[in-house]
Amino acid sequence: MNLKENKYAQYYLVQEMMGTVPTVAKFDPDCSKFVADSVRKTGRMFFSGEGSSRIFPAKNARRVSLRWGLAADIQTDGSRQAAEYDLSRFTVLVDSNSGRTKEALALARKLQAEGNKETFSLSANPDTPIQQACAAGHVLGCGWEEAVAATKSVVEQALFCESIFWQLAGKDMKAALKGLPEKLEQALTLQVPAEVVAWVKGAHTIYFAGYNDGVAEELTLKTNEITRRKSDFLEGTYAVHGIEEVMQEGDIVFVVDPIESEYEKFQSVFQGAGVHVVAISTKQTPFEQTIVVPDAGELQPYVYLCAGWNVLVEVGISDGINLDKPERARKVGNEMQ
C-alpha cells in the first residue's frame, strides 16, 4: 500500500497506518520513566485494557522482559478478569486508547477506591475519566485516529509499555529505535503477492500462528475489522496440534516469525491438505510463500505487525470494502455512558 494512489490514500486507515512511521520517529523512550520508577518499588507489573489497547502492547512487553531475564513479575489480563485479582502490590497500567472504555474505567475506579497509588493510565486523549481515576497518566503523541481499527496508536502504546523494561534493564535502545521507522515503512509498502491476496479471499478461515507476543493475535483481530472475514489465532505450534482436524481446503495460515526447527512439522501437517501456508519472516522459508521483511533486531515484532497490516489492506481494497467503517464494529467497543 502507499499514499500515492487514491485507492489507498482516500482511507483514514491507510493514512494512520503510514502515520506509524513519524509516530515512531518522534517517540521518546523516557516517557515511561514514571511507570518504571514505580515497578522498581513494587517489583510487579500488571497490564490491563481491552482489545488492541492490550493485546500487542502488553504481551510484547512481557515477552521482552522474560527474554531479558528481568526480575519483575509481569502479568496481564482483561479489565473484568483483572478486577477479581488482588493487585494491591502491583504497579498497574490501564491502557485505553479513548480513555473511556467501560471495563477499563471500572478497574481503575476499583483500584482507586482500594487505595492503590501505583495505578497509571495510557490513552490518546488528555484528561480522560480513566486518567482521573489513576495516580498519573501518559497521553500518546500520535493523536486520535479516525478509522475504527486502531493502528499507529497500537504501536505507540507498545513502545511505551516495552520502554518501561528498557528503563528497568538500563538498556539504551535509541539506536535501534532510530532505525525502526525506515524498516516499518518498507514493511508497509512492500509488494504483497497477488497470489496471497487471492488465497485470503478464497479461505473459509484465515489463521495466524506465532509467538504469544501479541503480533499474530492482533493481526487476527485486525482481519475481522479490516477484511470482515473469519480469523483465528493459533499460539506457538498450536497450528499443528489438533486444529488441522477442522481446517478446510482453501484455508490459509500466516506463520509470523516461524521457528526454523518447526518448518518440517508445519509442512508435513499441511501437505496435501489444501491449506496454504504463508510465512512472514526476515528470510526465505520453504513454505508456499514468504513475505520477507527487514530485520529490526530487538524491535522486530513491530515490523511483522506492519507487514500484516499491509496484507489486510490489500485484501480489503481488492474486495472494495470501506476500510474506515465496519458495519458493526465501533470505535470504542464498550464506552462508558
Secondary structure, 3 states (H helix, E strand, C coil): CCCCCHHHHCCHHHHHHHCHHHHHHCCCHHHHHHHHHHHHHHCEEEEEECHHHCHHHHHHHHHHHHHHCCCCEEEECCHHHHCCCCCCCCEEEEECCCCCEHHHHHHHHHHHHCCCCCEEEEECCCCCHHHHCCCEEEECCCCCCCCCCCCHHHHHHHHHHHHHHHHHHCCCCHHHHHHHHHHHHHHHHCCCCHHHHHHHHHCCCEEEEECCCCHHHHHHHHHHHHHCCCEEEEECCHHHCCHHHCCCCCCEEEEECCCHHHHHHHHHHHCCCCCEEEEEECCCCCCCEEEECCCCHHHHHHHHHHHHHHHHHHHHHHHCCCCCCCCCCCCCCCECC
